[in-house]
């Protein structure tokens, strides 16, 4: 309940904002009396856009109701009587309100907790401002909030001035009517006797002269008031435009950039609650000023006076309409992007949101949003406001969705949950461009009105670039296109232009971000790892990181041209490494057990200075998604000679049969993980537990890895029952039997580079493994009969 304790210390506007979070949908008493329970629940683990999470949300709702009922039962005495009734009422209210939509309760509570945390953080930053320098983010947020306060005061001043002008104008009209009445009286004197007429005319003319003099002065004063008010509105509009530029062109653009980098594995872009609160304040202030200008215009029409005021007000009205139009169209954004590698005939989701929808009451007539896929050329035409004749580049199923208003959070959004790209129409490719380099985008568009159809908006927004594939084998190259685009796109670019070449350090930053995300680890690519990648990318032998800082890498080098002497590109090799690590070796990387980015010569230099049996794990240079074990040992064919051996690379297929840890455990000649860690110390926690004893007379088979040149007798397994493979090398049997599985020890198994050629032996081993995976009845039916 730490957040609630701090939230209760809020003051002024922050306290008012906190209180406004609560109401009938979630009473503040529930937050107070269940504070500890509420803050201990895993609300963030519930995915609001996933209907399958409804069961989890239902359990949380039931738990909340039970907690309220339990709290009510414990209330005793006179003071507790009313609270007992109130908490019991809230329990029933939650049950009836959220029983059919438990996800809405989770959405409500998540919004409340995040808002409280934000308000507490902002208050803490404000309190710390005097004691030391705040970070730049807090300073920027404070500047924005201060600017809002200036705008609020300015808008209140213009409101007061407008009322003053209205009062003065109404009094002017009364006096003007009085002058007309005097003139009418003077005109009616003609029927009076001359003496009486002269006396009364003199009095009326004097009064008329006084009133007309006052009207002349007051007309000049009114004109000055009008011009002064217009000038103040002009100043307010300048401040509004400046504030809007700061929020839309800086804060919102930065959020979109973070969203784009998150597609490469960068940190999450963060929520939109703060941005929405700013945009809603802007909308509120803009609308207030717009209404003031319309009232000023009405006053001018009511009492026309000579001067430039009408033209000035017309310009101000146009300016403020442009400002609110920019706000509405810019805050129609994609909260959850569609997948950037999009496979046809596959379900996908996306969410769009209108940040000012709740404030402008757009939800009173909920608009419909449509999604279509368009090509890069069509996207360019859209941004130039050129007609695309409603063209699209494919067909998306379930591409219409009505925007929903969530009262608890004040958000207006459309959740596309079941879209599917049925077909895609590709354009003519340029030069050597492949289909996985062609970029599309999903266009979301809608139309709605505000202010009682006073203003009609047609809004549209484009998703991040999407690469469409039809087969999983294209995923690798499509991901390369997406990574390059996300990493190096410039804000405000023409769709979807990216530089053809970038500095090597820039690419390293993108690769490191992607790698850390795939490993779910803080252990990214070290400087030595990046030097290794630089050597591979540029066919260099330099070990100096500074030699690569000024080098540039082109897109062609990255994923169009194969590496020298290989049939794959730099990216394909790197992506293969990530896939292997992600599927099978992530824990070992995070433990620091895999060096990985080491070439064969470096491995030899590192191992030759270590005792026999020292080994390391490095990625294969010659095979995509391969990892090999290099170790130092005596040459079995030449006494006294030490060599570094390299096992044929393992791939994901091998690890789907037997894990890396178990394979290392099988090889008794591997003793120390480089530099000097006992292998069991590093890998034992990942070993597969020993097989159980025989059941009903059957012995479970066991697969083990053997390198013939380094085979040594294995001890009997802990279970006490030797398995089929173990018996082949058991010293109690006499000379080891071959069983046709491994070639004899005299067969030449090493190539000229010191690598094992295990193709023949591994083919047979895999065949045995396949047999072992088949149902027992199929394998042994003939024997049993």
Secondary structure, DSSP 8 states (H G I E B T S, - for coil): -HHHHHHTT--HHHHHHHHTT-BTTB-HHHHHHTHHHHHHS-GGGS-TT-GGGHHHHHHHHHHHHHHHHHHHHT--HHHHHHHHHHHHHHHHHHHHHHSS-HHHHHHHHHHHHHHHHHHHHHHHHHHHTTTS---HHHHHHHHHHHHHHHHHHHHHHHHHHHHHHHHHHHHHHHHHHHHHHHHHHHHGGGGS-HHHHHHHHHHHHHHHHHHHHHHHHHHHHHHHHHHHHHHHHHHHHHHHHHHHHIIIIIIIHHHHHHHHHHTTT------SHHHHHHHHHHHHHHHHHHHHHHHHHHHHHHS--SSSHHHHHHHHHHHHHHHHHHHHHHTEEEEE---SEEETT-EEEEEEEETTTTTTTGGGG--EEEEEEEEHHHHHHHHTT---TT--SEEEET-EEE-EEETTTTEEEEEEEEEEEEEE------TT--GGG--EEEEEEEEEEETTTTEEEEEEEE-S-BEEESSGGGHHHHHHHHHHHHHH--TT-STT---SEEEHHHHHHHHHHHHHHHHTSS----HHHHHHHHHHHHT-----GGGGTT-EEEHHHHHTSB-TTSSSBHHHHHHHHHHHIIIIIHHHHHTT---BS--HHHHHHHHTTS-TTEEEEEE-SSSTT-EEEEEEEE-TTSTT-EEEEE---B-HHHHTTS-HHHHHHH-TT--EETTTEEHHHHHGGGS-------BTTB---------GGG-------TTS---HHHHHH-GGGSS---TTTS--TTS--B-TTSBB--HHHHHHHHHHHHHHHS-HHHHHHHHH-
